[in-house]
Structures are given as structure tokens and as C-alpha cells.
Amino acid sequence: MHGRRVAPFVNHYTQLGVSSAATIEEIRRAYRILARRYHPDVNPGAASEEKFKRIAEAYRVVSDPERRRA
């Protein structure tokens, strides 16, 4: 393990502001609200761009039924 960096645990549900028991509709609604708020075209800046990327990654993972089970 020398020299390898381990990514910290990221709770994708927390990033989207929903519980792990949320329905796909609740997840989609939360993602759309956050994506609109932090989209780089609407809110320019490095911080909002990074936040948008994290939100998009969380949605990609949580919205996929196979990944959600894992």
C-alpha cells in the first residue's frame, strides 16, 4: 500500500440531500435542484464546478439500481 492513495468514503445520498430509502423520483428531483443551483454556466467559479461534479457523480451512482444495491 505504499504510495497509493485511498479515496475517502463518500456518502452519495448525503451529497444529494436524500435518505438511502429515497425513491428514484425523490433522487431525481434532488439532483435537478442541486444541478441547477451549482451548474457552472449559472454559477461560475471553481468551487461550484467542483460541487457540480460531485453531485453528478453521486446521481450517477445512486440512480443506477445495480450500484445502489452495492
PQR file with spaces between the fields and no chain letter, atoms N, CA, C, O and H, PARSE charges and radii, in Angstrom:
ATOM       1  N    MET     1       0.791   -1.186    0.000 -0.4000 1.5000
ATOM       2  CA   MET     1       0.000    0.000    0.000 -0.0000 2.0000
ATOM       3  C    MET     1       0.844    1.265    0.000  0.5500 1.7000
ATOM       4  O    MET     1       0.318    2.372    0.116 -0.5500 1.4000
ATOM       5  N    HIS     2       2.090    1.104   -0.125 -0.4000 1.5000
ATOM       6  CA   HIS     2       2.970    2.261   -0.116 -0.0000 2.0000
ATOM       7  C    HIS     2       2.784    3.063   -1.390  0.5500 1.7000
ATOM       8  O    HIS     2       2.816    2.520   -2.494 -0.5500 1.4000
ATOM       9  H    HIS     2       2.518    0.205   -0.219  0.4000 1.0000
ATOM      10  N    GLY     3       2.589    4.373   -1.220 -0.4000 1.5000
ATOM      11  CA   GLY     3       2.476    5.245   -2.369 -0.0000 2.0000
ATOM      12  C    GLY     3       1.082    5.335   -2.968  0.5500 1.7000
ATOM      13  O    GLY     3       0.824    6.207   -3.798 -0.5500 1.4000
ATOM      14  H    GLY     3       2.563    4.814   -0.323  0.4000 1.0000
ATOM      15  N    ARG     4       0.172    4.442   -2.560 -0.4000 1.5000
ATOM      16  CA   ARG     4      -1.193    4.507   -3.102 -0.0000 2.0000
ATOM      17  C    ARG     4      -2.062    5.347   -2.201  0.5500 1.7000
ATOM      18  O    ARG     4      -1.994    5.247   -0.976 -0.5500 1.4000
ATOM      19  H    ARG     4       0.381    3.734   -1.886  0.4000 1.0000
ATOM      20  N    ARG     5      -2.873    6.171   -2.814 -0.4000 1.5000
ATOM      21  CA   ARG     5      -3.803    6.995   -2.051 -0.0000 2.0000
ATOM      22  C    ARG     5      -5.177    6.363   -2.128  0.5500 1.7000
ATOM      23  O    ARG     5      -5.638    5.979   -3.203 -0.5500 1.4000
ATOM      24  H    ARG     5      -2.927    6.252   -3.809  0.4000 1.0000
ATOM      25  N    VAL     6      -5.815    6.261   -1.002 -0.4000 1.5000
ATOM      26  CA   VAL     6      -7.144    5.682   -0.930 -0.0000 2.0000
ATOM      27  C    VAL     6      -8.143    6.822   -0.846  0.5500 1.7000
ATOM      28  O    VAL     6      -8.012    7.723   -0.017 -0.5500 1.4000
ATOM      29  H    VAL     6      -5.441    6.573   -0.129  0.4000 1.0000
ATOM      30  N    ALA     7      -9.140    6.770   -1.716 -0.4000 1.5000
ATOM      31  CA   ALA     7     -10.159    7.815   -1.710 -0.0000 2.0000
ATOM      32  C    ALA     7     -10.997    7.699   -0.448  0.5500 1.7000
ATOM      33  O    ALA     7     -11.336    6.591   -0.032 -0.5500 1.4000
ATOM      34  H    ALA     7      -9.246    6.038   -2.389  0.4000 1.0000
ATOM      35  N    PRO     8     -11.335    8.823    0.165 -0.5600 1.5000
ATOM      36  CA   PRO     8     -12.169    8.778    1.360  0.2800 2.0000
ATOM      37  C    PRO     8     -13.583    8.331    1.011  0.5500 1.7000
ATOM      38  O    PRO     8     -14.041    8.511   -0.118 -0.5500 1.4000
ATOM      39  N    PHE     9     -14.270    7.749    1.989 -0.4000 1.5000
ATOM      40  CA   PHE     9     -15.646    7.305    1.777 -0.0000 2.0000
ATOM      41  C    PHE     9     -16.527    8.515    1.516  0.5500 1.7000
ATOM      42  O    PHE     9     -16.461    9.513    2.234 -0.5500 1.4000
ATOM      43  H    PHE     9     -13.898    7.603    2.906  0.4000 1.0000
ATOM      44  N    VAL    10     -17.354    8.414    0.479 -0.4000 1.5000
ATOM      45  CA   VAL    10     -18.268    9.492    0.130 -0.0000 2.0000
ATOM      46  C    VAL    10     -19.687    8.945    0.187  0.5500 1.7000
ATOM      47  O    VAL    10     -20.005    7.963   -0.483 -0.5500 1.4000
ATOM      48  H    VAL    10     -17.408    7.603   -0.103  0.4000 1.0000
ATOM      49  N    ASN    11     -20.529    9.574    0.978 -0.4000 1.5000
ATOM      50  CA   ASN    11     -21.925    9.172    1.046 -0.0000 2.0000
ATOM      51  C    ASN    11     -22.690    9.955   -0.020  0.5500 1.7000
ATOM      52  O    ASN    11     -22.953   11.147    0.140 -0.5500 1.4000
ATOM      53  H    ASN    11     -20.270   10.372    1.522  0.4000 1.0000
ATOM      54  N    HIS    12     -23.037    9.277   -1.095 -0.4000 1.5000
ATOM      55  CA   HIS    12     -23.690    9.938   -2.217 -0.0000 2.0000
ATOM      56  C    HIS    12     -25.089   10.417   -1.851  0.5500 1.7000
ATOM      57  O    HIS    12     -25.556   11.422   -2.388 -0.5500 1.4000
ATOM      58  H    HIS    12     -22.823    8.309   -1.225  0.4000 1.0000
ATOM      59  N    TYR    13     -25.750    9.726   -0.961 -0.4000 1.5000
ATOM      60  CA   TYR    13     -27.084   10.157   -0.532 -0.0000 2.0000
ATOM      61  C    TYR    13     -27.005   11.499    0.194  0.5500 1.7000
ATOM      62  O    TYR    13     -27.849   12.372   -0.008 -0.5500 1.4000
ATOM      63  H    TYR    13     -25.371    8.910   -0.525  0.4000 1.0000
ATOM      64  N    THR    14     -25.991   11.654    1.036 -0.4000 1.5000
ATOM      65  CA   THR    14     -25.817   12.914    1.758 -0.0000 2.0000
ATOM      66  C    THR    14     -25.520   14.052    0.794  0.5500 1.7000
ATOM      67  O    THR    14     -26.012   15.166    0.975 -0.5500 1.4000
ATOM      68  H    THR    14     -25.306   10.944    1.201  0.4000 1.0000
ATOM      69  N    GLN    15     -24.724   13.780   -0.222 -0.4000 1.5000
ATOM      70  CA   GLN    15     -24.404   14.824   -1.192 -0.0000 2.0000
ATOM      71  C    GLN    15     -25.650   15.302   -1.928  0.5500 1.7000
ATOM      72  O    GLN    15     -25.750   16.474   -2.292 -0.5500 1.4000
ATOM      73  H    GLN    15     -24.324   12.875   -0.369  0.4000 1.0000
ATOM      74  N    LEU    16     -26.596   14.397   -2.145 -0.4000 1.5000
ATOM      75  CA   LEU    16     -27.828   14.780   -2.826 -0.0000 2.0000
ATOM      76  C    LEU    16     -28.886   15.277   -1.850  0.5500 1.7000
ATOM      77  O    LEU    16     -29.908   15.820   -2.269 -0.5500 1.4000
ATOM      78  H    LEU    16     -26.515   13.445   -1.849  0.4000 1.0000
ATOM      79  N    GLY    17     -28.653   15.098   -0.560 -0.4000 1.5000
ATOM      80  CA   GLY    17     -29.597   15.565    0.443 -0.0000 2.0000
ATOM      81  C    GLY    17     -30.823   14.684    0.571  0.5500 1.7000
ATOM      82  O    GLY    17     -31.897   15.177    0.915 -0.5500 1.4000
ATOM      83  H    GLY    17     -27.823   14.657   -0.219  0.4000 1.0000
ATOM      84  N    VAL    18     -30.690   13.388    0.302 -0.4000 1.5000
ATOM      85  CA   VAL    18     -31.808   12.451    0.414 -0.0000 2.0000
ATOM      86  C    VAL    18     -31.386   11.288    1.306  0.5500 1.7000
ATOM      87  O    VAL    18     -30.199   11.088    1.563 -0.5500 1.4000
ATOM      88  H    VAL    18     -29.818   12.988    0.022  0.4000 1.0000
ATOM      89  N    SER    19     -32.366   10.527    1.772 -0.4000 1.5000
ATOM      90  CA   SER    19     -32.053    9.352    2.587 -0.0000 2.0000
ATOM      91  C    SER    19     -31.788    8.160    1.679  0.5500 1.7000
ATOM      92  O    SER    19     -32.092    8.195    0.487 -0.5500 1.4000
ATOM      93  H    SER    19     -33.330   10.689    1.563  0.4000 1.0000
ATOM      94  N    SER    20     -31.222    7.114    2.249 -0.4000 1.5000
ATOM      95  CA   SER    20     -30.942    5.919    1.462 -0.0000 2.0000
ATOM      96  C    SER    20     -32.220    5.183    1.088  0.5500 1.7000
ATOM      97  O    SER    20     -32.203    4.301    0.229 -0.5500 1.4000
ATOM      98  H    SER    20     -30.974    7.086    3.218  0.4000 1.0000
ATOM      99  N    ALA    21     -33.325    5.540    1.725 -0.4000 1.5000
ATOM     100  CA   ALA    21     -34.619    4.925    1.403 -0.0000 2.0000
ATOM     101  C    ALA    21     -35.400    5.754    0.379  0.5500 1.7000
ATOM     102  O    ALA    21     -36.558    5.447    0.098 -0.5500 1.4000
ATOM     103  H    ALA    21     -33.340    6.256    2.423  0.4000 1.0000
ATOM     104  N    ALA    22     -34.792    6.787   -0.174 -0.4000 1.5000
ATOM     105  CA   ALA    22     -35.480    7.670   -1.117 -0.0000 2.0000
ATOM     106  C    ALA    22     -35.844    6.928   -2.400  0.5500 1.7000
ATOM     107  O    ALA    22     -35.128    6.031   -2.845 -0.5500 1.4000
ATOM     108  H    ALA    22     -33.851    7.037    0.055  0.4000 1.0000
ATOM     109  N    THR    23     -36.966    7.322   -2.977 -0.4000 1.5000
ATOM     110  CA   THR    23     -37.384    6.743   -4.252 -0.0000 2.0000
ATOM     111  C    THR    23     -36.565    7.365   -5.369  0.5500 1.7000
ATOM     112  O    THR    23     -35.904    8.385   -5.173 -0.5500 1.4000
ATOM     113  H    THR    23     -37.547    8.051   -2.615  0.4000 1.0000
ATOM     114  N    ILE    24     -36.611    6.748   -6.539 -0.4000 1.5000
ATOM     115  CA   ILE    24     -35.881    7.277   -7.690 -0.0000 2.0000
ATOM     116  C    ILE    24     -36.401    8.669   -8.060  0.5500 1.7000
ATOM     117  O    ILE    24     -35.632    9.513   -8.521 -0.5500 1.4000
ATOM     118  H    ILE    24     -37.148    5.919   -6.698  0.4000 1.0000
ATOM     119  N    GLU    25     -37.677    8.910   -7.864 -0.4000 1.5000
ATOM     120  CA   GLU    25     -38.239   10.246   -8.153 -0.0000 2.0000
ATOM     121  C    GLU    25     -37.688   11.294   -7.190  0.5500 1.7000
ATOM     122  O    GLU    25     -37.376   12.409   -7.607 -0.5500 1.4000
ATOM     123  H    GLU    25     -38.301    8.225   -7.489  0.4000 1.0000
ATOM     124  N    GLU    26     -37.566   10.952   -5.916 -0.4000 1.5000
ATOM     125  CA   GLU    26     -37.002   11.883   -4.934 -0.0000 2.0000
ATOM     126  C    GLU    26     -35.540   12.163   -5.247  0.5500 1.7000
ATOM     127  O    GLU    26     -35.079   13.297   -5.115 -0.5500 1.4000
ATOM     128  H    GLU    26     -37.819   10.045   -5.577  0.4000 1.0000
ATOM     129  N    ILE    27     -34.820   11.145   -5.656 -0.4000 1.5000
ATOM     130  CA   ILE    27     -33.408   11.311   -6.019 -0.0000 2.0000
ATOM     131  C    ILE    27     -33.281   12.207   -7.247  0.5500 1.7000
ATOM     132  O    ILE    27     -32.450   13.115   -7.281 -0.5500 1.4000
ATOM     133  H    ILE    27     -35.194   10.224   -5.764  0.4000 1.0000
ATOM     134  N    ARG    28     -34.107   11.945   -8.250 -0.4000 1.5000
ATOM     135  CA   ARG    28     -34.069   12.743   -9.476 -0.0000 2.0000
ATOM     136  C    ARG    28     -34.409   14.210   -9.188  0.5500 1.7000
ATOM     137  O    ARG    28     -33.763   15.115   -9.715 -0.5500 1.4000
ATOM     138  H    ARG    28     -34.781   11.208   -8.223  0.4000 1.0000
ATOM     139  N    ARG    29     -35.420   14.437   -8.355 -0.4000 1.5000
ATOM     140  CA   ARG    29     -35.831   15.802   -8.019 -0.0000 2.0000
ATOM     141  C    ARG    29     -34.707   16.532   -7.286  0.5500 1.7000
ATOM     142  O    ARG    29     -34.413   17.686   -7.597 -0.5500 1.4000
ATOM     143  H    ARG    29     -35.945   13.701   -7.927  0.4000 1.0000
ATOM     144  N    ALA    30     -34.080   15.870   -6.318 -0.4000 1.5000
ATOM     145  CA   ALA    30     -32.978   16.479   -5.566 -0.0000 2.0000
ATOM     146  C    ALA    30     -31.805   16.801   -6.494  0.5500 1.7000
ATOM     147  O    ALA    30     -31.190   17.862   -6.388 -0.5500 1.4000
ATOM     148  H    ALA    30     -34.319   14.933   -6.065  0.4000 1.0000
ATOM     149  N    TYR    31     -31.503   15.874   -7.402 -0.4000 1.5000
ATOM     150  CA   TYR    31     -30.397   16.102   -8.336 -0.0000 2.0000
ATOM     151  C    TYR    31     -30.677   17.314   -9.226  0.5500 1.7000
ATOM     152  O    TYR    31     -29.799   18.155   -9.421 -0.5500 1.4000
ATOM     153  H    TYR    31     -32.003   15.012   -7.488  0.4000 1.0000
ATOM     154  N    ARG    32     -31.865   17.404   -9.753 -0.4000 1.5000
ATOM     155  CA   ARG    32     -32.188   18.521  -10.654 -0.0000 2.0000
ATOM     156  C    ARG    32     -32.088   19.861   -9.950  0.5500 1.7000
ATOM     157  O    ARG    32     -31.588   20.829  -10.524 -0.5500 1.4000
ATOM     158  H    ARG    32     -32.578   16.721   -9.595  0.4000 1.0000
ATOM     159  N    ILE    33     -32.552   19.925   -8.727 -0.4000 1.5000
ATOM     160  CA   ILE    33     -32.469   21.178   -7.965 -0.0000 2.0000
ATOM     161  C    ILE    33     -31.014   21.566   -7.731  0.5500 1.7000
ATOM     162  O    ILE    33     -30.629   22.713   -7.959 -0.5500 1.4000
ATOM     163  H    ILE    33     -32.958   19.139   -8.261  0.4000 1.0000
ATOM     164  N    LEU    34     -30.205   20.609   -7.275 -0.4000 1.5000
ATOM     165  CA   LEU    34     -28.799   20.899   -6.994 -0.0000 2.0000
ATOM     166  C    LEU    34     -28.004   21.168   -8.265  0.5500 1.7000
ATOM     167  O    LEU    34     -27.140   22.045   -8.283 -0.5500 1.4000
ATOM     168  H    LEU    34     -30.518   19.678   -7.090  0.4000 1.0000
ATOM     169  N    ALA    35     -28.289   20.423   -9.325 -0.4000 1.5000
ATOM     170  CA   ALA    35     -27.571   20.637  -10.589 -0.0000 2.0000
ATOM     171  C    ALA    35     -27.856   22.029  -11.142  0.5500 1.7000
ATOM     172  O    ALA    35     -26.958   22.688  -11.667 -0.5500 1.4000
ATOM     173  H    ALA    35     -28.991   19.711   -9.311  0.4000 1.0000
ATOM     174  N    ARG    36     -29.083   22.468  -11.028 -0.4000 1.5000
ATOM     175  CA   ARG    36     -29.439   23.807  -11.494 -0.0000 2.0000
ATOM     176  C    ARG    36     -28.733   24.866  -10.650  0.5500 1.7000
ATOM     177  O    ARG    36     -28.266   25.876  -11.176 -0.5500 1.4000
ATOM     178  H    ARG    36     -29.812   21.933  -10.602  0.4000 1.0000
ATOM     179  N    ARG    37     -28.657   24.634   -9.353 -0.4000 1.5000
ATOM     180  CA   ARG    37     -28.042   25.606   -8.446 -0.0000 2.0000
ATOM     181  C    ARG    37     -26.532   25.713   -8.671  0.5500 1.7000
ATOM     182  O    ARG    37     -25.988   26.817   -8.629 -0.5500 1.4000
ATOM     183  H    ARG    37     -29.036   23.813   -8.926  0.4000 1.0000
ATOM     184  N    TYR    38     -25.847   24.596   -8.909 -0.4000 1.5000
ATOM     185  CA   TYR    38     -24.391   24.595   -8.974 -0.0000 2.0000
ATOM     186  C    TYR    38     -23.824   24.457  -10.382  0.5500 1.7000
ATOM     187  O    TYR    38     -22.611   24.312  -10.535 -0.5500 1.4000
ATOM     188  H    TYR    38     -26.289   23.700   -8.943  0.4000 1.0000
ATOM     189  N    HIS    39     -24.655   24.499  -11.403 -0.4000 1.5000
ATOM     190  CA   HIS    39     -24.150   24.352  -12.774 -0.0000 2.0000
ATOM     191  C    HIS    39     -23.184   25.495  -13.091  0.5500 1.7000
ATOM     192  O    HIS    39     -23.489   26.655  -12.812 -0.5500 1.4000
ATOM     193  H    HIS    39     -25.640   24.617  -11.279  0.4000 1.0000
ATOM     194  N    PRO    40     -22.027   25.181  -13.670 -0.5600 1.5000
ATOM     195  CA   PRO    40     -21.021   26.211  -13.946  0.2800 2.0000
ATOM     196  C    PRO    40     -21.506   27.345  -14.852  0.5500 1.7000
ATOM     197  O    PRO    40     -21.001   28.463  -14.747 -0.5500 1.4000
ATOM     198  N    ASP    41     -22.467   27.086  -15.734 -0.4000 1.5000
ATOM     199  CA   ASP    41     -22.976   28.155  -16.592 -0.0000 2.0000
ATOM     200  C    ASP    41     -23.830   29.147  -15.809  0.5500 1.7000
ATOM     201  O    ASP    41     -23.896   30.324  -16.161 -0.5500 1.4000
ATOM     202  H    ASP    41     -22.877   26.178  -15.820  0.4000 1.0000
ATOM     203  N    VAL    42     -24.477   28.679  -14.757 -0.4000 1.5000
ATOM     204  CA   VAL    42     -25.347   29.535  -13.946 -0.0000 2.0000
ATOM     205  C    VAL    42     -24.570   30.185  -12.817  0.5500 1.7000
ATOM     206  O    VAL    42     -24.807   31.344  -12.477 -0.5500 1.4000
ATOM     207  H    VAL    42     -24.423   27.722  -14.471  0.4000 1.0000
ATOM     208  N    ASN    43     -23.646   29.441  -12.240 -0.4000 1.5000
ATOM     209  CA   ASN    43     -22.899   29.894  -11.072 -0.0000 2.0000
ATOM     210  C    ASN    43     -21.409   29.697  -11.333  0.5500 1.7000
ATOM     211  O    ASN    43     -20.834   28.708  -10.877 -0.5500 1.4000
ATOM     212  H    ASN    43     -23.454   28.500  -12.516  0.4000 1.0000
ATOM     213  N    PRO    44     -20.767   30.625  -12.063 -0.5600 1.5000
ATOM     214  CA   PRO    44     -19.363   30.432  -12.414  0.2800 2.0000
ATOM     215  C    PRO    44     -18.453   30.425  -11.186  0.5500 1.7000
ATOM     216  O    PRO    44     -18.721   31.087  -10.183 -0.5500 1.4000
ATOM     217  N    GLY    45     -17.395   29.674  -11.296 -0.4000 1.5000
ATOM     218  CA   GLY    45     -16.413   29.601  -10.206 -0.0000 2.0000
ATOM     219  C    GLY    45     -15.944   28.174  -10.018  0.5500 1.7000
ATOM     220  O    GLY    45     -16.670   27.222  -10.307 -0.5500 1.4000
ATOM     221  H    GLY    45     -17.177   29.137  -12.110  0.4000 1.0000
ATOM     222  N    ALA    46     -14.732   28.039   -9.536 -0.4000 1.5000
ATOM     223  CA   ALA    46     -14.140   26.714   -9.368 -0.0000 2.0000
ATOM     224  C    ALA    46     -14.872   25.905   -8.298  0.5500 1.7000
ATOM     225  O    ALA    46     -15.020   24.690   -8.434 -0.5500 1.4000
ATOM     226  H    ALA    46     -14.142   28.812   -9.302  0.4000 1.0000
ATOM     227  N    ALA    47     -15.326   26.561   -7.245 -0.4000 1.5000
ATOM     228  CA   ALA    47     -16.000   25.841   -6.160 -0.0000 2.0000
ATOM     229  C    ALA    47     -17.319   25.240   -6.628  0.5500 1.7000
ATOM     230  O    ALA    47     -17.627   24.092   -6.307 -0.5500 1.4000
ATOM     231  H    ALA    47     -15.207   27.547   -7.134  0.4000 1.0000
ATOM     232  N    SER    48     -18.095   26.004   -7.381 -0.4000 1.5000
ATOM     233  CA   SER    48     -19.382   25.481   -7.847 -0.0000 2.0000
ATOM     234  C    SER    48     -19.178   24.405   -8.903  0.5500 1.7000
ATOM     235  O    SER    48     -19.974   23.469   -8.985 -0.5500 1.4000
ATOM     236  H    SER    48     -17.845   26.936   -7.642  0.4000 1.0000
ATOM     237  N    GLU    49     -18.132   24.516   -9.711 -0.4000 1.5000
ATOM     238  CA   GLU    49     -17.854   23.486  -10.715 -0.0000 2.0000
ATOM     239  C    GLU    49     -17.505   22.161  -10.040  0.5500 1.7000
ATOM     240  O    GLU    49     -17.959   21.101  -10.470 -0.5500 1.4000
ATOM     241  H    GLU    49     -17.486   25.276   -9.645  0.4000 1.0000
ATOM     242  N    GLU    50     -16.696   22.227   -8.982 -0.4000 1.5000
ATOM     243  CA   GLU    50     -16.320   21.013   -8.244 -0.0000 2.0000
ATOM     244  C    GLU    50     -17.547   20.407   -7.558  0.5500 1.7000
ATOM     245  O    GLU    50     -17.724   19.189   -7.561 -0.5500 1.4000
ATOM     246  H    GLU    50     -16.327   23.089   -8.633  0.4000 1.0000
ATOM     247  N    LYS    51     -18.378   21.243   -6.979 -0.4000 1.5000
ATOM     248  CA   LYS    51     -19.607   20.768   -6.326 -0.0000 2.0000
ATOM     249  C    LYS    51     -20.525   20.119   -7.360  0.5500 1.7000
ATOM     250  O    LYS    51     -21.125   19.080   -7.083 -0.5500 1.4000
ATOM     251  H    LYS    51     -18.234   22.233   -6.976  0.4000 1.0000
ATOM     252  N    PHE    52     -20.642   20.711   -8.535 -0.4000 1.5000
ATOM     253  CA   PHE    52     -21.474   20.153   -9.599 -0.0000 2.0000
ATOM     254  C    PHE    52     -20.969   18.767  -10.012  0.5500 1.7000
ATOM     255  O    PHE    52     -21.766   17.855  -10.231 -0.5500 1.4000
ATOM     256  H    PHE    52     -20.155   21.555   -8.760  0.4000 1.0000
ATOM     257  N    LYS    53     -19.660   18.613  -10.116 -0.4000 1.5000
ATOM     258  CA   LYS    53     -19.080   17.320  -10.485 -0.0000 2.0000
ATOM     259  C    LYS    53     -19.390   16.260   -9.424  0.5500 1.7000
ATOM     260  O    LYS    53     -19.715   15.122   -9.762 -0.5500 1.4000
ATOM     261  H    LYS    53     -19.013   19.354   -9.938  0.4000 1.0000
ATOM     262  N    ARG    54     -19.291   16.628   -8.145 -0.4000 1.5000
ATOM     263  CA   ARG    54     -19.594   15.679   -7.070 -0.0000 2.0000
ATOM     264  C    ARG    54     -21.069   15.297   -7.076  0.5500 1.7000
ATOM     265  O    ARG    54     -21.409   14.137   -6.840 -0.5500 1.4000
ATOM     266  H    ARG    54     -19.028   17.553   -7.870  0.4000 1.0000
ATOM     267  N    ILE    55     -21.943   16.254   -7.342 -0.4000 1.5000
ATOM     268  CA   ILE    55     -23.381   15.981   -7.399 -0.0000 2.0000
ATOM     269  C    ILE    55     -23.694   15.059   -8.572  0.5500 1.7000
ATOM     270  O    ILE    55     -24.483   14.124   -8.432 -0.5500 1.4000
ATOM     271  H    ILE    55     -21.667   17.196   -7.533  0.4000 1.0000
ATOM     272  N    ALA    56     -23.086   15.312   -9.719 -0.4000 1.5000
ATOM     273  CA   ALA    56     -23.321   14.477  -10.903 -0.0000 2.0000
ATOM     274  C    ALA    56     -22.834   13.052  -10.667  0.5500 1.7000
ATOM     275  O    ALA    56     -23.497   12.097  -11.072 -0.5500 1.4000
ATOM     276  H    ALA    56     -22.445   16.071   -9.833  0.4000 1.0000
ATOM     277  N    GLU    57     -21.691   12.900  -10.023 -0.4000 1.5000
ATOM     278  CA   GLU    57     -21.162   11.566   -9.706 -0.0000 2.0000
ATOM     279  C    GLU    57     -22.090   10.844   -8.728  0.5500 1.7000
ATOM     280  O    GLU    57     -22.371    9.657   -8.892 -0.5500 1.4000
ATOM     281  H    GLU    57     -21.152   13.675   -9.694  0.4000 1.0000
ATOM     282  N    ALA    58     -22.559   11.559   -7.722 -0.4000 1.5000
ATOM     283  CA   ALA    58     -23.479   10.956   -6.748 -0.0000 2.0000
ATOM     284  C    ALA    58     -24.755   10.495   -7.433  0.5500 1.7000
ATOM     285  O    ALA    58     -25.246    9.401   -7.154 -0.5500 1.4000
ATOM     286  H    ALA    58     -22.331   12.523   -7.588  0.4000 1.0000
ATOM     287  N    TYR    59     -25.292   11.307   -8.317 -0.4000 1.5000
ATOM     288  CA   TYR    59     -26.516   10.930   -9.026 -0.0000 2.0000
ATOM     289  C    TYR    59     -26.274    9.723   -9.933  0.5500 1.7000
ATOM     290  O    TYR    59     -27.118    8.831  -10.023 -0.5500 1.4000
ATOM     291  H    TYR    59     -24.893   12.195   -8.543  0.4000 1.0000
ATOM     292  N    ARG    60     -25.138    9.697  -10.592 -0.4000 1.5000
ATOM     293  CA   ARG    60     -24.812    8.576  -11.481 -0.0000 2.0000
ATOM     294  C    ARG    60     -24.770    7.267  -10.696  0.5500 1.7000
ATOM     295  O    ARG    60     -25.254    6.241  -11.173 -0.5500 1.4000
ATOM     296  H    ARG    60     -24.452   10.422  -10.519  0.4000 1.0000
ATOM     297  N    VAL    61     -24.201    7.300   -9.509 -0.4000 1.5000
ATOM     298  CA   VAL    61     -24.093    6.095   -8.696 -0.0000 2.0000
ATOM     299  C    VAL    61     -25.443    5.707   -8.095  0.5500 1.7000
ATOM     300  O    VAL    61     -25.845    4.545   -8.166 -0.5500 1.4000
ATOM     301  H    VAL    61     -23.808    8.133   -9.122  0.4000 1.0000
ATOM     302  N    VAL    62     -26.136    6.667   -7.508 -0.4000 1.5000
ATOM     303  CA   VAL    62     -27.376    6.376   -6.782 -0.0000 2.0000
ATOM     304  C    VAL    62     -28.533    6.046   -7.719  0.5500 1.7000
ATOM     305  O    VAL    62     -29.426    5.286   -7.342 -0.5500 1.4000
ATOM     306  H    VAL    62     -25.809    7.611   -7.450  0.4000 1.0000
ATOM     307  N    SER    63     -28.539    6.592   -8.917 -0.4000 1.5000
ATOM     308  CA   SER    63     -29.667    6.355   -9.823 -0.0000 2.0000
ATOM     309  C    SER    63     -29.579    5.015  -10.546  0.5500 1.7000
ATOM     310  O    SER    63     -30.560    4.571  -11.144 -0.5500 1.4000
ATOM     311  H    SER    63     -27.814    7.208   -9.223  0.4000 1.0000
ATOM     312  N    ASP    64     -28.412    4.364  -10.497 -0.4000 1.5000
ATOM     313  CA   ASP    64     -28.231    3.063  -11.133 -0.0000 2.0000
ATOM     314  C    ASP    64     -28.623    1.968  -10.144  0.5500 1.7000
ATOM     315  O    ASP    64     -27.986    1.845   -9.098 -0.5500 1.4000
ATOM     316  H    ASP    64     -27.616    4.724  -10.012  0.4000 1.0000
ATOM     317  N    PRO    65     -29.649    1.170  -10.439 -0.5600 1.5000
ATOM     318  CA   PRO    65     -30.111    0.146   -9.489  0.2800 2.0000
ATOM     319  C    PRO    65     -29.024   -0.848   -9.069  0.5500 1.7000
ATOM     320  O    PRO    65     -28.991   -1.262   -7.910 -0.5500 1.4000
ATOM     321  N    GLU    66     -28.148   -1.232   -9.976 -0.4000 1.5000
ATOM     322  CA   GLU    66     -27.070   -2.175   -9.638 -0.0000 2.0000
ATOM     323  C    GLU    66     -26.093   -1.556   -8.634  0.5500 1.7000
ATOM     324  O    GLU    66     -25.722   -2.191   -7.647 -0.5500 1.4000
ATOM     325  H    GLU    66     -28.175   -0.896  -10.917  0.4000 1.0000
ATOM     326  N    ARG    67     -25.689   -0.334   -8.891 -0.4000 1.5000
ATOM     327  CA   ARG    67     -24.744    0.343   -7.984 -0.0000 2.0000
ATOM     328  C    ARG    67     -25.407    0.686   -6.663  0.5500 1.7000
ATOM     329  O    ARG    67     -24.758    0.676   -5.617 -0.5500 1.4000
ATOM     330  H    ARG    67     -25.991    0.182   -9.693  0.4000 1.0000
ATOM     331  N    ARG    68     -26.693    0.989   -6.706 -0.4000 1.5000
ATOM     332  CA   ARG    68     -27.407    1.345   -5.488 -0.0000 2.0000
ATOM     333  C    ARG    68     -27.459    0.167   -4.523  0.5500 1.7000
ATOM     334  O    ARG    68     -27.347    0.352   -3.311 -0.5500 1.4000
ATOM     335  H    ARG    68     -27.220    0.997   -7.556  0.4000 1.0000
ATOM     336  N    ARG    69     -27.628   -1.039   -5.048 -0.4000 1.5000
ATOM     337  CA   ARG    69     -27.627   -2.219   -4.190 -0.0000 2.0000
ATOM     338  C    ARG    69     -26.288   -2.437   -3.508  0.5500 1.7000
ATOM     339  O    ARG    69     -26.219   -2.910   -2.373 -0.5500 1.4000
ATOM     340  H    ARG    69     -27.719   -1.190   -6.032  0.4000 1.0000
ATOM     341  N    ALA    70     -25.227   -2.083   -4.221 -0.4000 1.5000
ATOM     342  CA   ALA    70     -23.879   -2.276   -3.667 -0.0000 2.0000
ATOM     343  C    ALA    70     -23.649   -1.252   -2.573  0.5500 1.7000
ATOM     344  O    ALA    70     -22.579   -1.228   -1.965 -0.5500 1.4000
ATOM     345  H    ALA    70     -25.283   -1.699   -5.143  0.4000 1.0000
